[in-house]
Amino acid sequence: MIRVAIYGYGNLGKGIECAVNYADDMTLVGVFTRRDPSTLTTLTGAPVYSSDDILLYRDDIDVLVLCGGSATDLPTTTPELAKHFNVIDSFDTHANIPTHLANVDATARESRHLALISAGWDPGMFSLARLYGSAILPNGRDYTFWGKGVSQGHSDAIRRIEGVLDARQYTIPVDSALDKVRSGVCPDLTTRDKHIRECYVVVADGVDKARVEREIVTMPNYFADYDTMVHFVSQEVLDRDHKGIPHGGFVIRTGSTGLDKANNHVVEYSLKLDSNPEFTASVITAFCRAVYNMHMRGEVGAVTVFDVRPVDLSPLSREQIIASML
């Protein structure tokens, strides 16, 4: 049995708990939290421990899943905990992935642990779709559209702003841009051309809303490159109208083949998700299996989804996979 532990118990942590519960080859050691453990009740009755005590369980955990946010948490938590555990995170600030990978690799390699960063559906499953598409159709272009749905990372980034009590951020594809891509014409599209971002924000009494809005729309790597709409609402309205966390999107590769490039092709990979965190957790849980298998073969350092053999994701044997899926 692969012994999995969860570090952080928000929506993603709860999703990991459920996914591990369905995995016959995994067992959940427990949940580690920065909050008072006595205040948490887990969905499956898994034990809760203080994050301050995690090193006491170093020999009991095969893979530690880090469920913090990418804005301010994972850049420090992942390299620090990779000193002591095999870890996996869902770091999703695309522009900073190379730096994060290098930082984590340094500590994981020194401690002889394996760390898989940026697992999820984007980065993650969409990353693989982009790689396959570009390798198969080199004479072409990639297009990625997200939504319509709630981005956990962007919502978390808004909640980190001083004075913000809660927030939901929707990423919405621009339909006209999506239609152009699907037609196979390979249009030139900027980041702003492809998506808009719509934010619903709850702030504390007396907070300068103009300042909060300015911090949102100018936030690098999150909102600065997009047309962004900010709506200030009450907590009651947010809870009533925006309680779900759906998401999804499309990776499209358009390209041509033949000596004269006369034949055009469109490859599309799409997701429609009722629960962003639960699906992300399901992806991460599959990659927990890969982390375990790779480390058992002696692999160390920081890796990404590109470095994982597909057979390492499945609880089935290689022979079973070939017989049933190839």
C-alpha beads as a LAMMPS data file, in Angstrom:
LAMMPS data file: protein, C-alpha beads

326 atoms
325 bonds

1 atom types
1 bond types

-500.0 500.0 xlo xhi
-500.0 500.0 ylo yhi
-500.0 500.0 zlo zhi

Masses

1 110.0

Atoms # bond

1 1 1 0.000 0.000 0.000
2 1 1 1.227 3.476 -0.894
3 1 1 1.080 5.615 2.248
4 1 1 -0.211 9.092 1.353
5 1 1 -0.523 12.146 3.591
6 1 1 -2.194 15.493 2.954
7 1 1 -0.647 18.833 3.896
8 1 1 -3.431 21.429 3.997
9 1 1 -7.153 20.733 4.199
10 1 1 -9.073 23.062 1.908
11 1 1 -11.074 22.056 -1.154
12 1 1 -8.090 20.371 -2.777
13 1 1 -7.139 18.491 0.381
14 1 1 -10.675 17.158 0.732
15 1 1 -10.569 16.064 -2.911
16 1 1 -7.324 14.175 -2.299
17 1 1 -8.917 12.471 0.696
18 1 1 -11.823 11.242 -1.444
19 1 1 -9.575 10.131 -4.331
20 1 1 -7.246 8.166 -2.055
21 1 1 -10.304 6.546 -0.485
22 1 1 -11.167 5.078 -3.908
23 1 1 -7.620 3.885 -4.642
24 1 1 -7.239 0.232 -3.623
25 1 1 -3.445 0.495 -3.583
26 1 1 -3.281 3.561 -1.305
27 1 1 -3.917 4.356 2.332
28 1 1 -4.260 7.775 3.933
29 1 1 -1.877 8.334 6.822
30 1 1 -3.621 11.540 7.814
31 1 1 -4.100 15.247 7.296
32 1 1 -1.561 17.810 8.487
33 1 1 -2.863 21.318 9.125
34 1 1 -1.614 24.675 10.336
35 1 1 -4.928 25.127 12.111
36 1 1 -5.812 23.629 15.476
37 1 1 -6.309 19.919 14.614
38 1 1 -9.151 19.672 17.122
39 1 1 -11.220 22.051 14.968
40 1 1 -11.141 19.800 11.871
41 1 1 -13.318 16.807 11.088
42 1 1 -12.285 14.958 7.935
43 1 1 -14.742 13.504 5.433
44 1 1 -13.593 9.912 5.924
45 1 1 -12.574 10.071 9.549
46 1 1 -8.873 10.284 8.705
47 1 1 -6.735 11.513 11.613
48 1 1 -5.659 15.155 11.767
49 1 1 -2.258 16.290 13.002
50 1 1 -0.524 19.599 13.504
51 1 1 1.810 20.578 10.682
52 1 1 4.359 21.378 13.397
53 1 1 4.629 17.644 14.094
54 1 1 5.007 16.408 10.530
55 1 1 8.663 15.433 10.839
56 1 1 7.669 12.911 13.489
57 1 1 5.949 10.962 10.689
58 1 1 8.842 11.017 8.252
59 1 1 9.100 7.214 8.164
60 1 1 5.345 6.676 7.835
61 1 1 4.700 8.627 4.624
62 1 1 5.575 7.504 1.100
63 1 1 4.146 10.569 -0.678
64 1 1 3.137 13.896 0.861
65 1 1 0.571 15.906 -1.136
66 1 1 0.942 19.662 -0.710
67 1 1 -2.397 21.449 -1.011
68 1 1 -1.375 25.085 -0.592
69 1 1 -1.751 27.995 -2.986
70 1 1 0.712 28.882 -5.722
71 1 1 0.847 32.602 -5.010
72 1 1 2.684 32.594 -1.671
73 1 1 2.611 29.091 -0.174
74 1 1 4.031 26.428 -2.509
75 1 1 7.134 28.414 -3.565
76 1 1 8.465 27.965 -0.020
77 1 1 6.572 24.912 1.270
78 1 1 7.469 22.519 -1.556
79 1 1 11.262 22.937 -1.473
80 1 1 11.250 22.910 2.325
81 1 1 9.241 19.693 2.683
82 1 1 11.137 18.037 -0.182
83 1 1 14.060 17.957 2.239
84 1 1 12.195 15.316 4.235
85 1 1 9.560 13.651 2.012
86 1 1 8.658 12.610 -1.488
87 1 1 6.203 15.374 -2.380
88 1 1 3.767 16.410 -5.063
89 1 1 2.193 19.825 -5.614
90 1 1 -0.140 21.596 -8.043
91 1 1 1.895 24.786 -8.563
92 1 1 0.071 26.578 -11.397
93 1 1 1.782 29.925 -11.986
94 1 1 2.942 28.937 -15.476
95 1 1 5.498 31.708 -15.897
96 1 1 7.277 30.711 -12.683
97 1 1 7.350 26.944 -13.172
98 1 1 11.004 26.788 -14.345
99 1 1 12.160 28.717 -11.269
100 1 1 9.993 26.621 -8.942
101 1 1 11.285 23.416 -10.534
102 1 1 14.896 24.471 -10.035
103 1 1 14.334 25.450 -6.399
104 1 1 12.590 22.197 -5.570
105 1 1 15.118 20.119 -7.494
106 1 1 17.995 21.509 -5.421
107 1 1 16.541 20.400 -2.089
108 1 1 14.993 17.131 -3.305
109 1 1 18.183 16.014 -5.005
110 1 1 20.280 16.807 -1.943
111 1 1 17.959 14.821 0.337
112 1 1 17.517 11.973 -2.211
113 1 1 13.758 12.485 -2.440
114 1 1 11.503 12.779 -5.473
115 1 1 9.260 15.817 -5.986
116 1 1 6.679 16.132 -8.736
117 1 1 5.523 19.709 -9.276
118 1 1 2.612 21.247 -11.179
119 1 1 0.328 18.206 -11.305
120 1 1 -3.319 18.801 -12.153
121 1 1 -5.189 19.485 -15.340
122 1 1 -3.447 22.718 -16.333
123 1 1 -0.592 22.476 -15.775
124 1 1 -0.809 18.710 -16.025
125 1 1 -3.199 16.949 -18.401
126 1 1 -3.400 19.976 -20.708
127 1 1 0.402 20.121 -20.710
128 1 1 0.551 16.559 -22.009
129 1 1 -2.068 17.345 -24.662
130 1 1 0.065 20.267 -25.857
131 1 1 3.166 18.085 -25.991
132 1 1 1.477 15.303 -27.960
133 1 1 -0.158 17.741 -30.361
134 1 1 3.022 19.663 -31.125
135 1 1 5.042 16.465 -31.589
136 1 1 2.495 14.963 -34.004
137 1 1 1.744 18.150 -35.971
138 1 1 4.989 20.158 -36.046
139 1 1 3.599 22.388 -38.792
140 1 1 0.936 23.935 -36.602
141 1 1 -0.002 25.919 -33.553
142 1 1 -1.288 25.288 -30.022
143 1 1 -4.256 27.070 -28.506
144 1 1 -5.439 26.670 -24.916
145 1 1 -8.770 27.942 -23.656
146 1 1 -9.927 27.702 -20.043
147 1 1 -13.462 27.836 -18.721
148 1 1 -16.025 28.897 -18.231
149 1 1 -15.171 28.057 -14.680
150 1 1 -13.789 28.989 -11.307
151 1 1 -10.008 29.177 -11.078
152 1 1 -8.887 28.108 -7.603
153 1 1 -5.453 29.672 -7.986
154 1 1 -6.750 33.017 -9.183
155 1 1 -9.472 33.075 -6.538
156 1 1 -6.840 32.354 -3.899
157 1 1 -4.629 35.132 -5.246
158 1 1 -7.495 37.618 -4.831
159 1 1 -8.162 36.413 -1.287
160 1 1 -4.537 37.201 -0.403
161 1 1 -5.160 40.912 -1.044
162 1 1 -5.467 42.945 2.148
163 1 1 -9.095 43.587 3.046
164 1 1 -10.537 40.775 0.906
165 1 1 -12.669 38.289 2.844
166 1 1 -13.648 35.934 0.025
167 1 1 -13.605 35.768 -3.769
168 1 1 -14.483 33.690 -6.832
169 1 1 -12.806 34.242 -10.180
170 1 1 -14.317 32.944 -13.421
171 1 1 -12.201 32.419 -16.511
172 1 1 -14.336 32.758 -19.645
173 1 1 -13.244 31.897 -23.212
174 1 1 -14.017 34.416 -25.940
175 1 1 -16.380 32.498 -28.248
176 1 1 -15.296 34.262 -31.434
177 1 1 -11.662 33.326 -30.798
178 1 1 -12.593 29.702 -30.070
179 1 1 -14.581 29.485 -33.310
180 1 1 -11.657 30.823 -35.341
181 1 1 -9.283 28.244 -33.922
182 1 1 -11.668 25.352 -34.516
183 1 1 -12.004 26.411 -38.142
184 1 1 -8.318 25.592 -38.621
185 1 1 -7.206 29.024 -39.839
186 1 1 -4.442 29.377 -37.191
187 1 1 -5.267 32.944 -36.098
188 1 1 -2.832 35.152 -34.215
189 1 1 -4.388 35.610 -30.778
190 1 1 -3.055 37.474 -27.780
191 1 1 -3.764 36.416 -24.205
192 1 1 -6.346 39.191 -24.027
193 1 1 -8.010 38.000 -27.249
194 1 1 -8.722 34.526 -25.875
195 1 1 -10.186 35.069 -22.390
196 1 1 -11.823 37.476 -20.030
197 1 1 -11.650 37.180 -16.244
198 1 1 -14.647 37.966 -14.065
199 1 1 -14.203 38.390 -10.318
200 1 1 -16.759 38.420 -7.509
201 1 1 -15.184 39.842 -4.373
202 1 1 -16.264 40.271 -0.738
203 1 1 -14.358 42.918 1.219
204 1 1 -14.385 43.978 4.856
205 1 1 -16.274 47.069 5.945
206 1 1 -14.424 50.276 5.196
207 1 1 -11.996 48.766 2.714
208 1 1 -11.063 50.943 -0.268
209 1 1 -12.701 49.054 -3.142
210 1 1 -10.879 51.117 -5.764
211 1 1 -7.560 50.014 -4.265
212 1 1 -8.625 46.350 -4.213
213 1 1 -9.817 46.504 -7.819
214 1 1 -6.578 48.147 -8.902
215 1 1 -4.517 45.441 -7.179
216 1 1 -6.556 42.749 -8.907
217 1 1 -6.455 44.056 -12.472
218 1 1 -2.728 44.871 -12.326
219 1 1 -1.614 41.594 -10.667
220 1 1 1.232 40.092 -12.742
221 1 1 0.818 36.514 -14.035
222 1 1 -2.832 36.477 -12.957
223 1 1 -4.861 39.419 -14.312
224 1 1 -2.620 42.074 -15.858
225 1 1 -2.737 40.534 -19.353
226 1 1 -6.521 40.080 -19.458
227 1 1 -9.670 42.168 -19.667
228 1 1 -10.834 41.790 -16.071
229 1 1 -14.200 42.657 -14.541
230 1 1 -14.492 43.078 -10.766
231 1 1 -17.837 42.909 -8.954
232 1 1 -18.071 43.609 -5.231
233 1 1 -20.785 41.514 -3.594
234 1 1 -21.877 40.478 -0.121
235 1 1 -20.859 37.156 1.414
236 1 1 -24.511 36.106 1.234
237 1 1 -24.636 36.695 -2.531
238 1 1 -21.301 34.924 -3.083
239 1 1 -22.436 31.893 -1.078
240 1 1 -25.802 31.792 -2.815
241 1 1 -24.820 32.369 -6.439
242 1 1 -21.202 31.179 -6.635
243 1 1 -20.883 28.208 -4.270
244 1 1 -19.900 25.654 -6.927
245 1 1 -16.406 25.226 -8.342
246 1 1 -16.939 24.078 -11.956
247 1 1 -14.280 24.423 -14.632
248 1 1 -12.977 22.947 -17.846
249 1 1 -11.449 24.000 -21.109
250 1 1 -9.879 23.026 -24.398
251 1 1 -6.427 22.342 -25.820
252 1 1 -6.493 22.586 -29.591
253 1 1 -3.650 21.846 -31.990
254 1 1 -4.150 22.891 -35.593
255 1 1 -1.655 21.875 -38.250
256 1 1 -1.059 20.755 -41.796
257 1 1 0.599 17.748 -43.452
258 1 1 1.901 16.805 -46.891
259 1 1 4.715 18.316 -48.961
260 1 1 2.488 21.208 -49.973
261 1 1 0.810 21.403 -46.536
262 1 1 -2.539 21.043 -48.277
263 1 1 -4.269 18.919 -45.651
264 1 1 -5.324 20.561 -42.415
265 1 1 -5.999 18.845 -39.103
266 1 1 -7.558 19.885 -35.803
267 1 1 -6.834 17.912 -32.621
268 1 1 -8.903 18.851 -29.580
269 1 1 -8.710 17.704 -25.970
270 1 1 -11.457 19.015 -23.716
271 1 1 -12.620 18.811 -20.124
272 1 1 -15.957 19.674 -18.547
273 1 1 -15.698 19.489 -14.778
274 1 1 -18.400 19.748 -12.128
275 1 1 -15.708 20.184 -9.476
276 1 1 -12.356 21.724 -10.294
277 1 1 -10.681 20.715 -6.992
278 1 1 -12.006 17.156 -7.018
279 1 1 -10.808 16.511 -10.568
280 1 1 -7.460 18.168 -9.831
281 1 1 -7.183 15.948 -6.771
282 1 1 -7.906 12.869 -8.876
283 1 1 -5.072 13.784 -11.245
284 1 1 -2.689 14.404 -8.350
285 1 1 -3.607 11.085 -6.726
286 1 1 -2.761 9.192 -9.916
287 1 1 0.598 10.970 -10.012
288 1 1 1.179 10.024 -6.353
289 1 1 1.355 6.472 -7.644
290 1 1 3.919 7.552 -10.229
291 1 1 6.026 9.351 -7.609
292 1 1 6.060 6.215 -5.500
293 1 1 6.961 3.939 -8.435
294 1 1 9.685 6.257 -9.700
295 1 1 11.254 6.701 -6.285
296 1 1 11.240 2.930 -5.739
297 1 1 13.396 2.718 -8.889
298 1 1 15.826 5.177 -7.325
299 1 1 14.798 8.406 -9.054
300 1 1 15.386 11.644 -7.132
301 1 1 15.101 15.387 -7.714
302 1 1 12.212 17.418 -9.132
303 1 1 10.170 16.190 -12.088
304 1 1 7.046 17.169 -14.009
305 1 1 4.253 15.279 -15.736
306 1 1 6.456 15.137 -18.845
307 1 1 8.904 12.881 -17.019
308 1 1 6.357 10.246 -15.971
309 1 1 5.833 6.974 -17.818
310 1 1 2.110 6.442 -18.485
311 1 1 2.240 2.942 -16.971
312 1 1 3.367 4.430 -13.651
313 1 1 0.011 6.198 -13.272
314 1 1 -2.115 3.080 -13.204
315 1 1 -2.635 0.512 -10.450
316 1 1 -2.765 -2.140 -13.208
317 1 1 0.302 -4.049 -14.329
318 1 1 1.983 -3.214 -17.626
319 1 1 0.669 -6.475 -19.055
320 1 1 -2.897 -5.688 -17.988
321 1 1 -2.674 -2.205 -19.475
322 1 1 -1.413 -3.486 -22.806
323 1 1 -4.051 -6.218 -22.974
324 1 1 -6.976 -3.960 -22.081
325 1 1 -6.109 -0.512 -23.415
326 1 1 -3.643 -0.749 -26.280

Bonds

1 1 1 2
2 1 2 3
3 1 3 4
4 1 4 5
5 1 5 6
6 1 6 7
7 1 7 8
8 1 8 9
9 1 9 10
10 1 10 11
11 1 11 12
12 1 12 13
13 1 13 14
14 1 14 15
15 1 15 16
16 1 16 17
17 1 17 18
18 1 18 19
19 1 19 20
20 1 20 21
21 1 21 22
22 1 22 23
23 1 23 24
24 1 24 25
25 1 25 26
26 1 26 27
27 1 27 28
28 1 28 29
29 1 29 30
30 1 30 31
31 1 31 32
32 1 32 33
33 1 33 34
34 1 34 35
35 1 35 36
36 1 36 37
37 1 37 38
38 1 38 39
39 1 39 40
40 1 40 41
41 1 41 42
42 1 42 43
43 1 43 44
44 1 44 45
45 1 45 46
46 1 46 47
47 1 47 48
48 1 48 49
49 1 49 50
50 1 50 51
51 1 51 52
52 1 52 53
53 1 53 54
54 1 54 55
55 1 55 56
56 1 56 57
57 1 57 58
58 1 58 59
59 1 59 60
60 1 60 61
61 1 61 62
62 1 62 63
63 1 63 64
64 1 64 65
65 1 65 66
66 1 66 67
67 1 67 68
68 1 68 69
69 1 69 70
70 1 70 71
71 1 71 72
72 1 72 73
73 1 73 74
74 1 74 75
75 1 75 76
76 1 76 77
77 1 77 78
78 1 78 79
79 1 79 80
80 1 80 81
81 1 81 82
82 1 82 83
83 1 83 84
84 1 84 85
85 1 85 86
86 1 86 87
87 1 87 88
88 1 88 89
89 1 89 90
90 1 90 91
91 1 91 92
92 1 92 93
93 1 93 94
94 1 94 95
95 1 95 96
96 1 96 97
97 1 97 98
98 1 98 99
99 1 99 100
100 1 100 101
101 1 101 102
102 1 102 103
103 1 103 104
104 1 104 105
105 1 105 106
106 1 106 107
107 1 107 108
108 1 108 109
109 1 109 110
110 1 110 111
111 1 111 112
112 1 112 113
113 1 113 114
114 1 114 115
115 1 115 116
116 1 116 117
117 1 117 118
118 1 118 119
119 1 119 120
120 1 120 121
121 1 121 122
122 1 122 123
123 1 123 124
124 1 124 125
125 1 125 126
126 1 126 127
127 1 127 128
128 1 128 129
129 1 129 130
130 1 130 131
131 1 131 132
132 1 132 133
133 1 133 134
134 1 134 135
135 1 135 136
136 1 136 137
137 1 137 138
138 1 138 139
139 1 139 140
140 1 140 141
141 1 141 142
142 1 142 143
143 1 143 144
144 1 144 145
145 1 145 146
146 1 146 147
147 1 147 148
148 1 148 149
149 1 149 150
150 1 150 151
151 1 151 152
152 1 152 153
153 1 153 154
154 1 154 155
155 1 155 156
156 1 156 157
157 1 157 158
158 1 158 159
159 1 159 160
160 1 160 161
161 1 161 162
162 1 162 163
163 1 163 164
164 1 164 165
165 1 165 166
166 1 166 167
167 1 167 168
168 1 168 169
169 1 169 170
170 1 170 171
171 1 171 172
172 1 172 173
173 1 173 174
174 1 174 175
175 1 175 176
176 1 176 177
177 1 177 178
178 1 178 179
179 1 179 180
180 1 180 181
181 1 181 182
182 1 182 183
183 1 183 184
184 1 184 185
185 1 185 186
186 1 186 187
187 1 187 188
188 1 188 189
189 1 189 190
190 1 190 191
191 1 191 192
192 1 192 193
193 1 193 194
194 1 194 195
195 1 195 196
196 1 196 197
197 1 197 198
198 1 198 199
199 1 199 200
200 1 200 201
201 1 201 202
202 1 202 203
203 1 203 204
204 1 204 205
205 1 205 206
206 1 206 207
207 1 207 208
208 1 208 209
209 1 209 210
210 1 210 211
211 1 211 212
212 1 212 213
213 1 213 214
214 1 214 215
215 1 215 216
216 1 216 217
217 1 217 218
218 1 218 219
219 1 219 220
220 1 220 221
221 1 221 222
222 1 222 223
223 1 223 224
224 1 224 225
225 1 225 226
226 1 226 227
227 1 227 228
228 1 228 229
229 1 229 230
230 1 230 231
231 1 231 232
232 1 232 233
233 1 233 234
234 1 234 235
235 1 235 236
236 1 236 237
237 1 237 238
238 1 238 239
239 1 239 240
240 1 240 241
241 1 241 242
242 1 242 243
243 1 243 244
244 1 244 245
245 1 245 246
246 1 246 247
247 1 247 248
248 1 248 249
249 1 249 250
250 1 250 251
251 1 251 252
252 1 252 253
253 1 253 254
254 1 254 255
255 1 255 256
256 1 256 257
257 1 257 258
258 1 258 259
259 1 259 260
260 1 260 261
261 1 261 262
262 1 262 263
263 1 263 264
264 1 264 265
265 1 265 266
266 1 266 267
267 1 267 268
268 1 268 269
269 1 269 270
270 1 270 271
271 1 271 272
272 1 272 273
273 1 273 274
274 1 274 275
275 1 275 276
276 1 276 277
277 1 277 278
278 1 278 279
279 1 279 280
280 1 280 281
281 1 281 282
282 1 282 283
283 1 283 284
284 1 284 285
285 1 285 286
286 1 286 287
287 1 287 288
288 1 288 289
289 1 289 290
290 1 290 291
291 1 291 292
292 1 292 293
293 1 293 294
294 1 294 295
295 1 295 296
296 1 296 297
297 1 297 298
298 1 298 299
299 1 299 300
300 1 300 301
301 1 301 302
302 1 302 303
303 1 303 304
304 1 304 305
305 1 305 306
306 1 306 307
307 1 307 308
308 1 308 309
309 1 309 310
310 1 310 311
311 1 311 312
312 1 312 313
313 1 313 314
314 1 314 315
315 1 315 316
316 1 316 317
317 1 317 318
318 1 318 319
319 1 319 320
320 1 320 321
321 1 321 322
322 1 322 323
323 1 323 324
324 1 324 325
325 1 325 326
